[in-house]
Amino acid sequence: MSYQVLARKWRPKTFEDMVGQSHVLQALTNALDNDRLHHAYLFTGTRGVGKTTLARILAKCLNCEQGVSSTPCGECSACVSIDEGRFVDLIEVDAASRAKVDETRDLMDNVQYAPSVGRYKVYLIDEVHMFSGHSFNALLKTLEEPPPHVKFLLATTESKKIPVTILSRCLQFNLKHLSAEQIETQLEKVLESEAVESDAISRSLISKSADGSLRDALSLLDQAIAYGDGRLQEAQVRTMLGTIDSLELNELLEALVSGDAQAVLRCTDHMAEHNPDYDSVLVELLSILQRIAICQIVDSDDIEQDEMINALSHRISKEDVQLYYQVGIMGRKDLPVAPDPRTGFEMTLIRMLAFRPAGVATPEAREAIARPTTNKTAKIKPEEIKTVETGQTHSEKLWGNKAVNTESVQAEAPQPDVTEKNAESEGTSKVSAEVTGNWQSIIDEMALVGLVKELAGHCALKEHSKDKVHLVLSPDKEHLLNQTQKDRLANALEMRFGRGIQLKISIEEPDAETPAQKKAREERERQQAAESSLKGDDNVRAMEEMFGATLDEKSIRPV
């Protein structure tokens, strides 16, 4: 006897054999056992989830010689004929090859005749969305007034292409993607029955590659068994699927987190020796990043994660995880148009390294900014401080170790702190108008993002000394202040100026203009200037007089 592929050999023959889809099975079982049968059923879902198989089992339930039941005997002539595909009253139609209206009309003309041997004449129309508009119209009349001896079983992967007039006359069942765990359990059962040696990693790889389709999983399993000469081994399965070892992905992520471009390229060189599917590699990389992101926002005690995920979740900042994930998503879109897959993959990794927030030179510095401090003044170790000998920025000159010019700074009594009343204020000095005006440039040099940038922008610099900074925040912006954002701002100041900074933020009306207020004022001034310019323009006035027009001031935008 010739070999029968696993996808056909292990096709379910009863509802009990089905994998998953319990929500559909329960509804059909109750309808069959309680004799509440509809004349048309529509099964939707992606490929390989059991649409046609479920329709054939339902046809067997309807025509079993033992009676209509959710548990057909499987031994009578009707059940055997349906299993073998030769039951005369089960008419299977491939809509993709019979989409013409004339063929559909011929099919519907035979609906009126009674079944030859079975209880019901069952029409199983696969990929019904391929019907033309006229074919749907020909089918619609029969669906409106079906004969009592006819049942329609429709299957499709794209229900949106089916007219609503057809949908409204069918019971619709959406078959779900199967989980990797469900597929792996079924594969283990199949391999045990087929007496094929395998390991858990190989089964897991095939289950994930099937993307929710059991038929695809069984086809891949057939291929893997042939490739491995009757055995399933991890290395051979990875080669067949074009995936790489998890240790290589771990090394790649370690290189990305460390910002080591040479190590990243070495990893890609090593991967290239196995000729992987780079799209699959990116998918695996994105999957790991997603698990890291979940581990960072959910208590580790509530989820199960391996040691690699837990370790990376503490080494990489949340911002970097989101950045890498988004770059990886865009990289997958670029792969088909890249000169070759490897080039596209390497450019995606290079982008992950290139798009780093400015002002933070090392991954350790980025990690320090992302992690809240446990004390008020996090001191930087002397050996970690790198002084800049040349090319100092304006803020470095103002905040450096040099003495402050006493001619422009006058001593003043310390101001009370609303949020930290007992904070030390010795050695502080009132900041000159020059320093206050450059608070915006200091913010830009720290390359802040998100809420911490919003907080800094609404603060005004009131006092400072060598290791202390006093900011004031307006009461109407108090909602921006919390301990996490304050710690991040303090860390950013420390990393920017290379020493410990004690940050104090008071809730009071600032004496000076904040960067956010300055930006809003400049925008208003530009808007007013644009409006004045247009109102005074001779051409605009001429058009108003000639056409009786009026100038829409809301449409004016400064350039």
Contacts in CASP RR format, 6 or more apart in sequence:
PFRMAT RR
TARGET T0000
AUTHOR 0000-0000-0000
METHOD contacts of the structure
MODEL  1
MSYQVLARKWRPKTFEDMVGQSHVLQALTNALDNDRLHHAYLFTGTRGVG
KTTLARILAKCLNCEQGVSSTPCGECSACVSIDEGRFVDLIEVDAASRAK
VDETRDLMDNVQYAPSVGRYKVYLIDEVHMFSGHSFNALLKTLEEPPPHV
KFLLATTESKKIPVTILSRCLQFNLKHLSAEQIETQLEKVLESEAVESDA
ISRSLISKSADGSLRDALSLLDQAIAYGDGRLQEAQVRTMLGTIDSLELN
ELLEALVSGDAQAVLRCTDHMAEHNPDYDSVLVELLSILQRIAICQIVDS
DDIEQDEMINALSHRISKEDVQLYYQVGIMGRKDLPVAPDPRTGFEMTLI
RMLAFRPAGVATPEAREAIARPTTNKTAKIKPEEIKTVETGQTHSEKLWG
NKAVNTESVQAEAPQPDVTEKNAESEGTSKVSAEVTGNWQSIIDEMALVG
LVKELAGHCALKEHSKDKVHLVLSPDKEHLLNQTQKDRLANALEMRFGRG
IQLKISIEEPDAETPAQKKAREERERQQAAESSLKGDDNVRAMEEMFGAT
LDEKSIRPV
5 218 0 8 1.000
5 219 0 8 1.000
5 222 0 8 1.000
6 190 0 8 1.000
6 194 0 8 1.000
6 218 0 8 1.000
6 219 0 8 1.000
6 221 0 8 1.000
6 222 0 8 1.000
7 215 0 8 1.000
7 218 0 8 1.000
7 219 0 8 1.000
7 222 0 8 1.000
10 186 0 8 1.000
10 190 0 8 1.000
10 218 0 8 1.000
11 53 0 8 1.000
12 18 0 8 1.000
12 19 0 8 1.000
12 50 0 8 1.000
12 53 0 8 1.000
12 57 0 8 1.000
13 57 0 8 1.000
13 60 0 8 1.000
13 74 0 8 1.000
13 83 0 8 1.000
14 57 0 8 1.000
14 71 0 8 1.000
14 72 0 8 1.000
14 74 0 8 1.000
15 25 0 8 1.000
15 28 0 8 1.000
15 29 0 8 1.000
15 57 0 8 1.000
15 70 0 8 1.000
15 71 0 8 1.000
16 71 0 8 1.000
18 25 0 8 1.000
18 50 0 8 1.000
18 53 0 8 1.000
18 54 0 8 1.000
18 57 0 8 1.000
19 178 0 8 1.000
19 182 0 8 1.000
19 183 0 8 1.000
19 185 0 8 1.000
19 186 0 8 1.000
19 214 0 8 1.000
20 176 0 8 1.000
20 178 0 8 1.000
20 182 0 8 1.000
21 49 0 8 1.000
21 50 0 8 1.000
21 54 0 8 1.000
21 175 0 8 1.000
21 176 0 8 1.000
23 176 0 8 1.000
24 43 0 8 1.000
24 54 0 8 1.000
24 173 0 8 1.000
24 175 0 8 1.000
27 173 0 8 1.000
28 54 0 8 1.000
28 58 0 8 1.000
28 61 0 8 1.000
28 70 0 8 1.000
28 173 0 8 1.000
29 70 0 8 1.000
30 36 0 8 1.000
31 37 0 8 1.000
31 38 0 8 1.000
32 61 0 8 1.000
32 62 0 8 1.000
32 68 0 8 1.000
32 69 0 8 1.000
32 70 0 8 1.000
33 69 0 8 1.000
33 70 0 8 1.000
35 68 0 8 1.000
37 62 0 8 1.000
37 68 0 8 1.000
37 151 0 8 1.000
38 170 0 8 1.000
38 171 0 8 1.000
39 143 0 8 1.000
39 146 0 8 1.000
39 150 0 8 1.000
39 151 0 8 1.000
39 152 0 8 1.000
40 143 0 8 1.000
40 146 0 8 1.000
40 151 0 8 1.000
40 152 0 8 1.000
40 153 0 8 1.000
40 154 0 8 1.000
40 169 0 8 1.000
40 170 0 8 1.000
40 171 0 8 1.000
41 55 0 8 1.000
41 58 0 8 1.000
41 151 0 8 1.000
41 152 0 8 1.000
41 153 0 8 1.000
41 154 0 8 1.000
41 170 0 8 1.000
41 171 0 8 1.000
41 173 0 8 1.000
42 128 0 8 1.000
42 154 0 8 1.000
42 155 0 8 1.000
42 156 0 8 1.000
42 159 0 8 1.000
42 162 0 8 1.000
42 167 0 8 1.000
42 170 0 8 1.000
42 171 0 8 1.000
42 172 0 8 1.000
42 173 0 8 1.000
43 50 0 8 1.000
43 51 0 8 1.000
43 52 0 8 1.000
43 54 0 8 1.000
43 55 0 8 1.000
43 153 0 8 1.000
43 154 0 8 1.000
43 155 0 8 1.000
43 156 0 8 1.000
43 173 0 8 1.000
43 175 0 8 1.000
44 51 0 8 1.000
44 155 0 8 1.000
44 156 0 8 1.000
44 157 0 8 1.000
44 159 0 8 1.000
44 172 0 8 1.000
44 173 0 8 1.000
44 174 0 8 1.000
44 175 0 8 1.000
45 51 0 8 1.000
45 156 0 8 1.000
45 157 0 8 1.000
45 159 0 8 1.000
45 174 0 8 1.000
45 175 0 8 1.000
45 176 0 8 1.000
46 157 0 8 1.000
46 177 0 8 1.000
46 212 0 8 1.000
46 213 0 8 1.000
47 157 0 8 1.000
47 213 0 8 1.000
47 215 0 8 1.000
47 216 0 8 1.000
48 213 0 8 1.000
48 214 0 8 1.000
48 215 0 8 1.000
48 216 0 8 1.000
49 175 0 8 1.000
49 176 0 8 1.000
49 177 0 8 1.000
49 178 0 8 1.000
49 212 0 8 1.000
49 213 0 8 1.000
49 214 0 8 1.000
50 175 0 8 1.000
50 214 0 8 1.000
50 215 0 8 1.000
51 126 0 8 1.000
51 155 0 8 1.000
51 156 0 8 1.000
51 157 0 8 1.000
51 175 0 8 1.000
52 124 0 8 1.000
52 126 0 8 1.000
52 155 0 8 1.000
54 175 0 8 1.000
55 124 0 8 1.000
55 153 0 8 1.000
55 155 0 8 1.000
56 82 0 8 1.000
56 90 0 8 1.000
56 124 0 8 1.000
57 72 0 8 1.000
58 153 0 8 1.000
59 82 0 8 1.000
59 87 0 8 1.000
59 90 0 8 1.000
59 120 0 8 1.000
59 122 0 8 1.000
59 124 0 8 1.000
59 151 0 8 1.000
59 153 0 8 1.000
60 72 0 8 1.000
60 74 0 8 1.000
60 78 0 8 1.000
60 79 0 8 1.000
60 82 0 8 1.000
60 83 0 8 1.000
61 68 0 8 1.000
61 69 0 8 1.000
61 70 0 8 1.000
61 71 0 8 1.000
61 72 0 8 1.000
62 68 0 8 1.000
62 119 0 8 1.000
62 120 0 8 1.000
62 122 0 8 1.000
62 151 0 8 1.000
63 78 0 8 1.000
63 79 0 8 1.000
63 82 0 8 1.000
63 87 0 8 1.000
63 89 0 8 1.000
63 90 0 8 1.000
63 118 0 8 1.000
63 119 0 8 1.000
63 120 0 8 1.000
63 122 0 8 1.000
64 72 0 8 1.000
64 73 0 8 1.000
64 74 0 8 1.000
64 76 0 8 1.000
64 78 0 8 1.000
64 79 0 8 1.000
65 73 0 8 1.000
65 76 0 8 1.000
65 77 0 8 1.000
65 78 0 8 1.000
65 79 0 8 1.000
66 72 0 8 1.000
66 73 0 8 1.000
66 76 0 8 1.000
67 119 0 8 1.000
68 119 0 8 1.000
72 79 0 8 1.000
73 79 0 8 1.000
74 80 0 8 1.000
74 83 0 8 1.000
78 87 0 8 1.000
78 117 0 8 1.000
78 118 0 8 1.000
81 87 0 8 1.000
81 88 0 8 1.000
82 90 0 8 1.000
87 117 0 8 1.000
87 118 0 8 1.000
88 116 0 8 1.000
88 117 0 8 1.000
89 115 0 8 1.000
89 116 0 8 1.000
89 117 0 8 1.000
89 118 0 8 1.000
89 120 0 8 1.000
89 121 0 8 1.000
89 122 0 8 1.000
90 122 0 8 1.000
90 124 0 8 1.000
91 107 0 8 1.000
91 121 0 8 1.000
91 122 0 8 1.000
91 123 0 8 1.000
91 124 0 8 1.000
92 124 0 8 1.000
92 126 0 8 1.000
93 107 0 8 1.000
93 123 0 8 1.000
93 124 0 8 1.000
93 125 0 8 1.000
93 126 0 8 1.000
94 126 0 8 1.000
94 127 0 8 1.000
95 125 0 8 1.000
95 126 0 8 1.000
95 127 0 8 1.000
95 128 0 8 1.000
95 129 0 8 1.000
95 130 0 8 1.000
95 131 0 8 1.000
95 135 0 8 1.000
96 127 0 8 1.000
96 130 0 8 1.000
98 104 0 8 1.000
98 107 0 8 1.000
99 130 0 8 1.000
99 131 0 8 1.000
99 132 0 8 1.000
99 135 0 8 1.000
100 132 0 8 1.000
100 135 0 8 1.000
101 132 0 8 1.000
101 133 0 8 1.000
101 134 0 8 1.000
101 135 0 8 1.000
101 137 0 8 1.000
101 138 0 8 1.000
103 135 0 8 1.000
104 131 0 8 1.000
104 134 0 8 1.000
104 135 0 8 1.000
104 138 0 8 1.000
104 139 0 8 1.000
105 138 0 8 1.000
107 123 0 8 1.000
108 138 0 8 1.000
108 139 0 8 1.000
108 141 0 8 1.000
108 142 0 8 1.000
111 121 0 8 1.000
111 123 0 8 1.000
111 142 0 8 1.000
111 146 0 8 1.000
111 147 0 8 1.000
111 150 0 8 1.000
112 147 0 8 1.000
113 121 0 8 1.000
114 121 0 8 1.000
114 149 0 8 1.000
115 121 0 8 1.000
115 149 0 8 1.000
119 149 0 8 1.000
120 149 0 8 1.000
120 150 0 8 1.000
120 151 0 8 1.000
121 149 0 8 1.000
121 150 0 8 1.000
121 151 0 8 1.000
122 150 0 8 1.000
122 151 0 8 1.000
122 152 0 8 1.000
122 153 0 8 1.000
123 150 0 8 1.000
123 151 0 8 1.000
123 152 0 8 1.000
123 153 0 8 1.000
124 153 0 8 1.000
124 155 0 8 1.000
125 152 0 8 1.000
125 153 0 8 1.000
125 154 0 8 1.000
125 155 0 8 1.000
126 155 0 8 1.000
127 155 0 8 1.000
127 156 0 8 1.000
127 157 0 8 1.000
128 154 0 8 1.000
128 155 0 8 1.000
128 156 0 8 1.000
128 162 0 8 1.000
128 166 0 8 1.000
129 156 0 8 1.000
129 157 0 8 1.000
129 158 0 8 1.000
129 159 0 8 1.000
129 161 0 8 1.000
129 162 0 8 1.000
131 139 0 8 1.000
133 163 0 8 1.000
136 162 0 8 1.000
136 163 0 8 1.000
136 165 0 8 1.000
136 166 0 8 1.000
139 166 0 8 1.000
140 163 0 8 1.000
140 165 0 8 1.000
140 166 0 8 1.000
140 169 0 8 1.000
142 150 0 8 1.000
142 152 0 8 1.000
143 152 0 8 1.000
143 166 0 8 1.000
143 169 0 8 1.000
143 170 0 8 1.000
144 169 0 8 1.000
146 152 0 8 1.000
152 170 0 8 1.000
154 170 0 8 1.000
156 162 0 8 1.000
159 167 0 8 1.000
159 172 0 8 1.000
159 174 0 8 1.000
177 211 0 8 1.000
177 212 0 8 1.000
177 213 0 8 1.000
178 210 0 8 1.000
178 212 0 8 1.000
178 213 0 8 1.000
178 214 0 8 1.000
179 212 0 8 1.000
180 204 0 8 1.000
180 207 0 8 1.000
180 208 0 8 1.000
180 210 0 8 1.000
180 212 0 8 1.000
181 207 0 8 1.000
182 214 0 8 1.000
183 206 0 8 1.000
183 207 0 8 1.000
183 210 0 8 1.000
183 212 0 8 1.000
183 214 0 8 1.000
183 217 0 8 1.000
184 203 0 8 1.000
184 204 0 8 1.000
184 207 0 8 1.000
186 214 0 8 1.000
186 217 0 8 1.000
187 203 0 8 1.000
187 206 0 8 1.000
187 207 0 8 1.000
187 217 0 8 1.000
187 218 0 8 1.000
187 221 0 8 1.000
188 198 0 8 1.000
188 203 0 8 1.000
190 218 0 8 1.000
190 221 0 8 1.000
191 198 0 8 1.000
191 203 0 8 1.000
191 221 0 8 1.000
191 232 0 8 1.000
194 225 0 8 1.000
196 225 0 8 1.000
196 230 0 8 1.000
196 231 0 8 1.000
196 232 0 8 1.000
197 230 0 8 1.000
197 231 0 8 1.000
197 232 0 8 1.000
198 231 0 8 1.000
198 232 0 8 1.000
199 232 0 8 1.000
199 233 0 8 1.000
199 234 0 8 1.000
201 234 0 8 1.000
201 237 0 8 1.000
202 224 0 8 1.000
202 232 0 8 1.000
202 233 0 8 1.000
202 234 0 8 1.000
202 237 0 8 1.000
203 232 0 8 1.000
205 234 0 8 1.000
205 237 0 8 1.000
205 238 0 8 1.000
205 241 0 8 1.000
205 243 0 8 1.000
206 217 0 8 1.000
206 220 0 8 1.000
206 221 0 8 1.000
206 224 0 8 1.000
206 237 0 8 1.000
206 241 0 8 1.000
207 217 0 8 1.000
209 216 0 8 1.000
209 217 0 8 1.000
209 220 0 8 1.000
209 241 0 8 1.000
209 243 0 8 1.000
209 280 0 8 1.000
210 216 0 8 1.000
210 217 0 8 1.000
210 220 0 8 1.000
220 241 0 8 1.000
221 232 0 8 1.000
223 240 0 8 1.000
224 232 0 8 1.000
224 236 0 8 1.000
224 237 0 8 1.000
224 240 0 8 1.000
225 231 0 8 1.000
225 232 0 8 1.000
227 236 0 8 1.000
227 237 0 8 1.000
227 239 0 8 1.000
227 240 0 8 1.000
228 236 0 8 1.000
238 244 0 8 1.000
238 245 0 8 1.000
238 274 0 8 1.000
239 274 0 8 1.000
241 277 0 8 1.000
241 280 0 8 1.000
242 274 0 8 1.000
242 275 0 8 1.000
242 276 0 8 1.000
242 277 0 8 1.000
242 280 0 8 1.000
243 276 0 8 1.000
243 277 0 8 1.000
243 280 0 8 1.000
243 281 0 8 1.000
243 284 0 8 1.000
244 271 0 8 1.000
244 274 0 8 1.000
244 276 0 8 1.000
244 281 0 8 1.000
244 284 0 8 1.000
246 308 0 8 1.000
248 267 0 8 1.000
248 270 0 8 1.000
248 271 0 8 1.000
249 281 0 8 1.000
249 284 0 8 1.000
249 285 0 8 1.000
249 288 0 8 1.000
250 308 0 8 1.000
250 312 0 8 1.000
251 263 0 8 1.000
251 267 0 8 1.000
252 264 0 8 1.000
252 267 0 8 1.000
252 268 0 8 1.000
252 285 0 8 1.000
252 349 0 8 1.000
253 285 0 8 1.000
253 288 0 8 1.000
253 312 0 8 1.000
253 316 0 8 1.000
254 263 0 8 1.000
254 312 0 8 1.000
255 263 0 8 1.000
255 264 0 8 1.000
255 266 0 8 1.000
255 267 0 8 1.000
256 264 0 8 1.000
256 324 0 8 1.000
256 349 0 8 1.000
256 352 0 8 1.000
256 353 0 8 1.000
257 312 0 8 1.000
257 315 0 8 1.000
257 316 0 8 1.000
257 320 0 8 1.000
257 363 0 8 1.000
258 363 0 8 1.000
259 353 0 8 1.000
259 363 0 8 1.000
261 350 0 8 1.000
261 353 0 8 1.000
264 349 0 8 1.000
264 350 0 8 1.000
264 353 0 8 1.000
265 346 0 8 1.000
268 342 0 8 1.000
268 345 0 8 1.000
268 346 0 8 1.000
268 349 0 8 1.000
271 281 0 8 1.000
272 342 0 8 1.000
277 341 0 8 1.000
278 335 0 8 1.000
278 341 0 8 1.000
278 342 0 8 1.000
278 344 0 8 1.000
278 345 0 8 1.000
279 332 0 8 1.000
279 335 0 8 1.000
279 341 0 8 1.000
281 345 0 8 1.000
282 328 0 8 1.000
282 331 0 8 1.000
282 332 0 8 1.000
282 335 0 8 1.000
282 345 0 8 1.000
282 348 0 8 1.000
283 332 0 8 1.000
285 328 0 8 1.000
286 325 0 8 1.000
286 328 0 8 1.000
286 329 0 8 1.000
286 332 0 8 1.000
288 309 0 8 1.000
288 312 0 8 1.000
289 321 0 8 1.000
289 324 0 8 1.000
289 325 0 8 1.000
290 325 0 8 1.000
291 305 0 8 1.000
291 309 0 8 1.000
292 309 0 8 1.000
292 312 0 8 1.000
292 313 0 8 1.000
292 316 0 8 1.000
292 321 0 8 1.000
293 318 0 8 1.000
293 321 0 8 1.000
293 322 0 8 1.000
293 325 0 8 1.000
294 303 0 8 1.000
295 303 0 8 1.000
295 305 0 8 1.000
295 309 0 8 1.000
295 310 0 8 1.000
295 313 0 8 1.000
296 313 0 8 1.000
296 318 0 8 1.000
296 321 0 8 1.000
297 318 0 8 1.000
300 310 0 8 1.000
300 313 0 8 1.000
305 313 0 8 1.000
315 367 0 8 1.000
316 367 0 8 1.000
317 366 0 8 1.000
317 367 0 8 1.000
317 369 0 8 1.000
317 370 0 8 1.000
317 371 0 8 1.000
318 370 0 8 1.000
319 357 0 8 1.000
319 366 0 8 1.000
319 370 0 8 1.000
319 449 0 8 1.000
320 366 0 8 1.000
320 370 0 8 1.000
323 352 0 8 1.000
323 355 0 8 1.000
324 352 0 8 1.000
327 348 0 8 1.000
327 351 0 8 1.000
327 352 0 8 1.000
327 355 0 8 1.000
328 348 0 8 1.000
328 352 0 8 1.000
330 348 0 8 1.000
330 351 0 8 1.000
331 344 0 8 1.000
331 347 0 8 1.000
331 348 0 8 1.000
331 351 0 8 1.000
334 344 0 8 1.000
334 347 0 8 1.000
334 348 0 8 1.000
335 341 0 8 1.000
335 344 0 8 1.000
335 345 0 8 1.000
338 344 0 8 1.000
338 347 0 8 1.000
356 366 0 8 1.000
357 366 0 8 1.000
357 447 0 8 1.000
357 449 0 8 1.000
358 447 0 8 1.000
359 445 0 8 1.000
359 446 0 8 1.000
359 447 0 8 1.000
359 496 0 8 1.000
360 366 0 8 1.000
360 369 0 8 1.000
360 447 0 8 1.000
360 495 0 8 1.000
365 495 0 8 1.000
368 378 0 8 1.000
368 491 0 8 1.000
368 494 0 8 1.000
368 495 0 8 1.000
369 488 0 8 1.000
369 491 0 8 1.000
369 492 0 8 1.000
369 495 0 8 1.000
370 488 0 8 1.000
371 491 0 8 1.000
372 483 0 8 1.000
372 484 0 8 1.000
372 487 0 8 1.000
372 488 0 8 1.000
373 487 0 8 1.000
373 490 0 8 1.000
373 491 0 8 1.000
376 490 0 8 1.000
376 502 0 8 1.000
376 503 0 8 1.000
377 467 0 8 1.000
377 490 0 8 1.000
377 500 0 8 1.000
377 501 0 8 1.000
377 502 0 8 1.000
378 490 0 8 1.000
378 491 0 8 1.000
378 494 0 8 1.000
378 500 0 8 1.000
379 500 0 8 1.000
380 494 0 8 1.000
380 495 0 8 1.000
380 498 0 8 1.000
380 499 0 8 1.000
380 500 0 8 1.000
385 498 0 8 1.000
385 499 0 8 1.000
386 498 0 8 1.000
388 396 0 8 1.000
393 441 0 8 1.000
393 445 0 8 1.000
394 438 0 8 1.000
394 441 0 8 1.000
395 438 0 8 1.000
395 441 0 8 1.000
395 442 0 8 1.000
395 445 0 8 1.000
395 496 0 8 1.000
396 497 0 8 1.000
398 434 0 8 1.000
398 435 0 8 1.000
398 438 0 8 1.000
399 442 0 8 1.000
399 464 0 8 1.000
399 497 0 8 1.000
400 466 0 8 1.000
400 497 0 8 1.000
401 466 0 8 1.000
404 429 0 8 1.000
408 432 0 8 1.000
408 434 0 8 1.000
409 429 0 8 1.000
409 430 0 8 1.000
409 431 0 8 1.000
409 432 0 8 1.000
410 429 0 8 1.000
410 430 0 8 1.000
411 429 0 8 1.000
411 430 0 8 1.000
412 428 0 8 1.000
412 429 0 8 1.000
412 430 0 8 1.000
412 463 0 8 1.000
414 425 0 8 1.000
414 426 0 8 1.000
414 428 0 8 1.000
414 463 0 8 1.000
415 425 0 8 1.000
415 462 0 8 1.000
415 463 0 8 1.000
415 470 0 8 1.000
415 506 0 8 1.000
415 508 0 8 1.000
416 506 0 8 1.000
417 423 0 8 1.000
417 425 0 8 1.000
417 470 0 8 1.000
417 504 0 8 1.000
417 506 0 8 1.000
418 506 0 8 1.000
418 507 0 8 1.000
418 508 0 8 1.000
419 481 0 8 1.000
419 504 0 8 1.000
419 505 0 8 1.000
419 506 0 8 1.000
419 507 0 8 1.000
420 504 0 8 1.000
423 502 0 8 1.000
423 504 0 8 1.000
424 468 0 8 1.000
424 502 0 8 1.000
425 463 0 8 1.000
425 468 0 8 1.000
425 470 0 8 1.000
425 504 0 8 1.000
427 465 0 8 1.000
427 468 0 8 1.000
428 463 0 8 1.000
428 464 0 8 1.000
428 465 0 8 1.000
428 468 0 8 1.000
428 470 0 8 1.000
429 463 0 8 1.000
429 464 0 8 1.000
429 465 0 8 1.000
430 462 0 8 1.000
430 463 0 8 1.000
431 461 0 8 1.000
431 462 0 8 1.000
431 463 0 8 1.000
431 464 0 8 1.000
433 512 0 8 1.000
435 461 0 8 1.000
435 464 0 8 1.000
436 460 0 8 1.000
436 461 0 8 1.000
436 512 0 8 1.000
437 461 0 8 1.000
437 512 0 8 1.000
439 459 0 8 1.000
439 460 0 8 1.000
439 461 0 8 1.000
439 514 0 8 1.000
439 515 0 8 1.000
440 457 0 8 1.000
440 515 0 8 1.000
440 518 0 8 1.000
442 461 0 8 1.000
442 496 0 8 1.000
443 453 0 8 1.000
443 456 0 8 1.000
443 457 0 8 1.000
443 515 0 8 1.000
445 496 0 8 1.000
446 456 0 8 1.000
446 492 0 8 1.000
446 493 0 8 1.000
446 495 0 8 1.000
446 496 0 8 1.000
448 456 0 8 1.000
448 489 0 8 1.000
448 492 0 8 1.000
451 480 0 8 1.000
451 485 0 8 1.000
452 485 0 8 1.000
452 488 0 8 1.000
452 489 0 8 1.000
452 492 0 8 1.000
454 480 0 8 1.000
455 473 0 8 1.000
455 480 0 8 1.000
455 481 0 8 1.000
455 485 0 8 1.000
455 486 0 8 1.000
455 489 0 8 1.000
456 489 0 8 1.000
456 515 0 8 1.000
457 514 0 8 1.000
457 515 0 8 1.000
457 516 0 8 1.000
458 473 0 8 1.000
458 474 0 8 1.000
458 477 0 8 1.000
458 480 0 8 1.000
458 514 0 8 1.000
458 515 0 8 1.000
458 516 0 8 1.000
459 471 0 8 1.000
459 472 0 8 1.000
459 473 0 8 1.000
459 505 0 8 1.000
459 510 0 8 1.000
459 514 0 8 1.000
460 471 0 8 1.000
460 472 0 8 1.000
460 510 0 8 1.000
460 511 0 8 1.000
460 512 0 8 1.000
460 513 0 8 1.000
460 514 0 8 1.000
461 469 0 8 1.000
461 470 0 8 1.000
461 471 0 8 1.000
461 512 0 8 1.000
462 470 0 8 1.000
462 471 0 8 1.000
462 472 0 8 1.000
462 506 0 8 1.000
462 510 0 8 1.000
462 511 0 8 1.000
462 512 0 8 1.000
463 469 0 8 1.000
463 470 0 8 1.000
464 470 0 8 1.000
466 499 0 8 1.000
467 499 0 8 1.000
467 500 0 8 1.000
467 501 0 8 1.000
467 502 0 8 1.000
468 501 0 8 1.000
468 502 0 8 1.000
468 504 0 8 1.000
469 493 0 8 1.000
469 501 0 8 1.000
469 502 0 8 1.000
469 503 0 8 1.000
469 504 0 8 1.000
470 504 0 8 1.000
470 505 0 8 1.000
470 506 0 8 1.000
471 503 0 8 1.000
471 504 0 8 1.000
471 505 0 8 1.000
471 506 0 8 1.000
472 505 0 8 1.000
472 506 0 8 1.000
472 507 0 8 1.000
472 508 0 8 1.000
472 509 0 8 1.000
472 510 0 8 1.000
472 511 0 8 1.000
473 480 0 8 1.000
473 481 0 8 1.000
473 505 0 8 1.000
473 506 0 8 1.000
473 507 0 8 1.000
473 508 0 8 1.000
473 510 0 8 1.000
474 507 0 8 1.000
474 508 0 8 1.000
474 509 0 8 1.000
474 510 0 8 1.000
474 514 0 8 1.000
475 507 0 8 1.000
475 508 0 8 1.000
475 509 0 8 1.000
478 507 0 8 1.000
481 505 0 8 1.000
481 507 0 8 1.000
486 503 0 8 1.000
486 505 0 8 1.000
489 503 0 8 1.000
490 501 0 8 1.000
490 502 0 8 1.000
490 503 0 8 1.000
493 501 0 8 1.000
493 503 0 8 1.000
494 500 0 8 1.000
494 501 0 8 1.000
513 521 0 8 1.000
523 558 0 8 1.000
526 558 0 8 1.000
527 556 0 8 1.000
527 557 0 8 1.000
527 558 0 8 1.000
529 558 0 8 1.000
530 556 0 8 1.000
530 557 0 8 1.000
530 558 0 8 1.000
530 559 0 8 1.000
531 553 0 8 1.000
531 556 0 8 1.000
534 540 0 8 1.000
534 551 0 8 1.000
534 556 0 8 1.000
535 551 0 8 1.000
540 551 0 8 1.000
543 549 0 8 1.000
544 550 0 8 1.000
544 551 0 8 1.000
END
